[in-house]
């Protein structure tokens, strides 16, 4: 008899737009999605909170935004982080260097991270986990701040991306150079994060799939991936979307719709079950 295994299926960017909100709720109601990550500065934040309240089985975490998005605090309080309109820069590498080497930026980061956690708490939703937009939350400076605030805000799980490069390339070799670079960078960040989180009793999944195949977590890819997974506690995430006229895109055209279709797929549900995976979320982990 096959041992029980556990899969958390997460939709990122809840609150980004009504189209993203609709997709996440549809994938939860009709598909395999068990969890989502909320952008507290997203244009559709209020709608997302209301939807979460009427779908209590959907676990909701914080999708921390420290790049390519809007801050909670006004620019006057965090002038080294954002521009005059309150927007973070659009370059993760440049932002990462500033966070690492500029003291004023690090001090403001703590203020903004606290403000985003406080805004999440003010929603009344239970915080299931923390992850981050473009994974800026695994930057060592940011991760240490989250660990410092973990007891105060009840942070029990933090996403640490970690997936096998060989499996991904065996299924899809597009964007090869990007995948090679990301595998190296995030592999090192994972090793640092494991030690830090273990020392503080904060949990993380054995494997997290979605980074190397971002924007292309299709039904075809998942049907090839899931039978090759060896870990027993995994998170698989993507960015499902319903296209709505006049709303900003949350990725390449058509990508979000394809990723929504994957979470609605009967074949994906069946292959998860066939490989011994029970669907859970970070509110009811093993």
C-alpha positions as CSV (number, residue, x, y, z in Angstrom):
1,X,0.0,0.0,0.0
2,X,1.4,3.4,-1.0
3,X,2.1,5.8,1.9
4,X,0.0,8.9,2.2
5,X,1.5,12.0,0.6
6,X,0.3,15.6,0.8
7,X,0.0,18.3,-1.8
8,X,-0.8,22.0,-1.3
9,X,-2.1,23.6,-4.5
10,X,-1.7,27.4,-4.3
11,X,-2.9,30.3,-6.5
12,X,-0.7,33.3,-6.2
13,X,-1.6,37.0,-6.5
14,X,-5.1,36.9,-4.9
15,X,-6.3,40.5,-4.8
16,X,-4.4,41.6,-7.9
17,X,-7.5,41.9,-10.0
18,X,-11.1,40.6,-10.2
19,X,-10.0,38.2,-12.9
20,X,-7.4,36.7,-10.7
21,X,-9.9,36.5,-7.8
22,X,-12.5,34.8,-9.9
23,X,-10.0,32.3,-11.2
24,X,-8.8,31.3,-7.7
25,X,-12.3,30.8,-6.4
26,X,-13.3,28.8,-9.4
27,X,-10.2,26.6,-9.1
28,X,-11.0,26.1,-5.4
29,X,-14.7,25.3,-5.9
30,X,-14.4,23.2,-9.1
31,X,-10.8,22.1,-9.1
32,X,-7.9,21.1,-6.9
33,X,-6.8,24.5,-5.5
34,X,-6.6,24.5,-1.7
35,X,-4.7,27.6,-0.9
36,X,-3.9,31.2,-2.1
37,X,-1.6,34.1,-1.3
38,X,-3.1,37.5,-0.8
39,X,-1.6,40.8,-2.1
40,X,-2.7,43.3,0.5
41,X,-2.0,46.2,-1.8
42,X,-3.7,44.6,-4.8
43,X,-6.4,46.6,-6.7
44,X,-9.0,43.9,-5.8
45,X,-7.9,43.3,-2.2
46,X,-11.3,44.1,-0.6
47,X,-13.1,41.8,-3.0
48,X,-10.5,39.0,-2.3
49,X,-11.1,39.3,1.4
50,X,-14.9,39.1,1.0
51,X,-14.5,36.0,-1.2
52,X,-12.2,34.4,1.3
53,X,-14.7,34.9,4.1
54,X,-17.4,33.0,2.2
55,X,-15.0,30.2,1.3
56,X,-13.6,29.2,4.7
57,X,-11.9,26.1,3.4
58,X,-9.6,28.1,1.2
59,X,-6.4,28.8,3.2
60,X,-5.1,32.3,2.7
61,X,-1.5,33.4,3.2
62,X,0.4,36.7,2.6
63,X,1.9,37.4,-0.8
64,X,4.5,39.9,0.4
65,X,5.1,42.6,-2.2
66,X,8.5,44.3,-2.1
67,X,9.1,44.6,-5.9
68,X,6.9,45.3,-8.9
69,X,4.0,46.5,-6.9
70,X,2.5,49.0,-4.5
71,X,3.6,49.6,-0.9
72,X,1.2,49.9,2.1
73,X,3.1,52.7,3.7
74,X,3.2,56.2,2.1
75,X,6.4,57.2,0.2
76,X,7.3,59.7,2.9
77,X,7.9,56.8,5.4
78,X,9.9,54.6,3.0
79,X,11.6,57.0,0.6
80,X,14.5,54.5,-0.1
81,X,12.1,51.7,-1.1
82,X,9.5,53.3,-3.4
83,X,9.0,56.2,-5.9
84,X,6.9,59.2,-5.4
85,X,3.7,57.2,-6.2
86,X,4.5,54.5,-3.7
87,X,5.6,51.9,-6.2
88,X,8.5,49.5,-5.7
89,X,11.1,49.2,-8.5
90,X,10.5,46.7,-11.3
91,X,14.0,45.0,-11.1
92,X,14.4,42.2,-8.5
93,X,18.2,42.1,-8.9
94,X,18.6,45.8,-8.3
95,X,16.1,45.7,-5.4
96,X,17.9,42.8,-3.9
97,X,21.3,44.6,-4.0
98,X,19.8,47.7,-2.4
99,X,18.2,45.6,0.4
100,X,21.5,43.9,1.1
101,X,23.8,46.8,1.1
102,X,21.9,50.0,1.9
103,X,21.2,50.4,5.7
104,X,18.4,52.9,5.3
105,X,16.6,50.5,2.9
106,X,16.8,47.7,5.4
107,X,15.3,49.8,8.1
108,X,12.4,50.8,5.9
109,X,11.9,47.2,4.8
110,X,11.1,46.2,8.4
111,X,8.5,49.0,8.6
112,X,6.9,48.0,5.3
113,X,6.9,44.2,6.0
114,X,5.2,44.9,9.4
115,X,2.7,47.1,7.7
116,X,1.7,44.4,5.2
117,X,1.4,41.8,8.0
118,X,-0.7,44.3,9.9
119,X,-3.0,44.9,7.0
120,X,-3.4,41.2,6.5
121,X,-4.3,40.8,10.2
122,X,-6.8,43.6,9.9
123,X,-8.7,41.6,7.3
124,X,-9.7,39.1,10.0
125,X,-8.4,36.2,7.9
126,X,-6.3,33.5,9.4
127,X,-2.7,33.7,8.2
128,X,-1.8,30.3,6.8
129,X,1.7,31.0,5.4
130,X,3.9,33.7,3.9
131,X,5.4,33.8,0.4
132,X,6.4,36.7,-1.8
133,X,5.9,38.4,-5.2
134,X,8.8,37.2,-7.4
135,X,10.1,35.4,-4.3
136,X,11.6,38.5,-2.9
137,X,10.7,37.1,0.6
138,X,13.6,34.6,0.4
139,X,16.1,37.4,0.2
140,X,18.2,36.9,3.4
141,X,17.4,40.4,4.7
142,X,13.7,39.9,4.1
143,X,13.6,36.4,5.5
144,X,15.4,37.4,8.7
145,X,12.8,40.1,9.2
146,X,9.9,37.7,8.7
147,X,11.5,35.3,11.2
148,X,11.8,38.1,13.7
149,X,8.1,38.9,13.3
150,X,7.0,35.3,13.2
151,X,5.8,35.0,16.8
152,X,4.0,38.3,16.8
153,X,2.0,37.6,13.6
154,X,1.7,33.8,13.9
155,X,3.8,32.9,10.9
156,X,4.0,29.1,10.9
157,X,4.9,28.3,7.3
158,X,7.1,30.1,4.8
159,X,7.5,29.1,1.1
160,X,11.1,28.1,0.2
161,X,11.2,27.4,-3.6
162,X,12.9,24.1,-4.4
163,X,12.4,21.9,-7.4
164,X,14.5,19.6,-9.5
165,X,16.1,21.2,-12.5
166,X,16.4,17.9,-14.3
167,X,12.7,17.1,-14.1
168,X,11.8,20.6,-15.4
169,X,14.2,20.4,-18.3
170,X,13.1,16.9,-19.2
171,X,9.6,18.2,-19.6
172,X,10.3,21.7,-21.1
173,X,13.7,23.1,-22.2
174,X,12.4,26.5,-23.2
175,X,14.0,29.5,-21.4
176,X,17.0,27.2,-20.6
177,X,19.4,30.0,-19.5
178,X,16.8,31.5,-17.2
179,X,16.1,28.2,-15.6
180,X,19.7,27.4,-15.1
181,X,20.3,30.8,-13.4
182,X,17.2,30.6,-11.2
183,X,18.0,27.0,-10.2
184,X,21.4,28.1,-9.0
185,X,20.3,31.3,-7.2
186,X,17.3,29.9,-5.5
187,X,19.1,26.7,-4.6
188,X,21.5,28.7,-2.5
189,X,18.7,30.8,-1.0
190,X,16.8,27.6,-0.1
191,X,19.8,26.2,1.7
192,X,20.2,29.4,3.7
193,X,16.4,29.5,4.4
194,X,16.3,25.9,5.6
195,X,18.8,26.6,8.3
196,X,17.2,29.8,9.4
197,X,13.6,28.5,9.5
198,X,14.5,25.2,11.2
199,X,16.3,27.1,14.0
200,X,13.1,29.0,14.7
201,X,10.6,26.1,14.3
202,X,9.0,27.6,11.1
203,X,7.9,24.9,8.7
204,X,8.3,24.6,4.9
205,X,7.4,22.1,2.2
206,X,9.8,19.5,1.0
207,X,9.4,20.6,-2.6
208,X,7.8,23.7,-4.1
209,X,7.1,23.6,-7.9
210,X,6.3,26.6,-10.0
211,X,9.3,28.9,-10.1
212,X,11.2,27.3,-13.1
213,X,8.0,26.9,-15.1
214,X,6.4,30.2,-14.2
215,X,3.7,31.2,-16.5
216,X,3.6,27.7,-18.1
217,X,2.2,25.4,-15.4
218,X,-0.1,23.8,-17.9
219,X,-2.1,20.6,-17.7
220,X,0.5,18.9,-20.0
221,X,3.3,20.0,-17.7
222,X,1.6,18.9,-14.5
223,X,0.7,15.5,-16.0
224,X,4.4,15.0,-16.7
225,X,5.6,16.4,-13.4
226,X,3.4,14.8,-10.8
227,X,4.4,11.1,-11.4
228,X,8.1,12.2,-11.0
229,X,7.7,13.9,-7.6
230,X,9.5,11.9,-4.8
231,X,8.8,14.2,-1.8
232,X,5.9,13.6,0.5
233,X,4.9,17.2,1.4
234,X,4.8,19.4,-1.7
235,X,3.4,22.8,-2.8
236,X,2.6,23.4,-6.4
237,X,1.7,26.9,-7.3
238,X,0.7,29.0,-10.3
239,X,-1.1,32.2,-11.4
240,X,-4.6,31.3,-12.6
241,X,-6.6,34.1,-14.2
242,X,-9.9,34.9,-15.9
243,X,-9.4,37.5,-18.6
244,X,-11.6,40.6,-18.0
245,X,-11.5,43.5,-20.4
246,X,-9.7,46.6,-19.2
247,X,-8.0,44.8,-16.4
248,X,-4.2,44.6,-16.3
249,X,-2.6,41.3,-17.4
250,X,-1.0,39.2,-14.7
251,X,1.5,37.5,-17.0
252,X,1.8,36.7,-20.7
253,X,-1.5,36.7,-22.7
254,X,-3.3,33.4,-22.2
255,X,-0.9,32.1,-19.5
256,X,-3.3,32.6,-16.6
257,X,-6.2,31.0,-18.4
258,X,-4.1,27.9,-19.3
259,X,-3.0,27.6,-15.7
260,X,-6.6,27.8,-14.5
261,X,-7.5,25.1,-16.9
262,X,-4.8,22.9,-15.4
263,X,-6.3,23.2,-11.9
264,X,-9.8,22.4,-13.3
265,X,-8.5,19.3,-15.1
266,X,-10.0,16.0,-14.1
267,X,-6.8,14.3,-15.4
268,X,-4.7,16.4,-13.0
269,X,-6.9,15.6,-10.1
270,X,-6.8,11.9,-11.0
271,X,-3.0,11.8,-11.4
272,X,-2.5,13.5,-8.0
273,X,-4.7,10.8,-6.4
274,X,-3.0,8.0,-8.4
275,X,0.3,9.1,-7.0
276,X,-0.9,9.0,-3.4
277,X,-1.4,12.8,-2.8
278,X,-4.0,14.0,-0.4
279,X,-4.9,17.6,-1.0
280,X,-4.3,19.8,2.0
281,X,-3.3,23.4,2.8
282,X,-1.1,25.1,5.4
283,X,-4.0,25.4,7.8
284,X,-4.4,21.7,8.1
285,X,-0.9,20.3,7.4
286,X,0.3,16.8,8.4
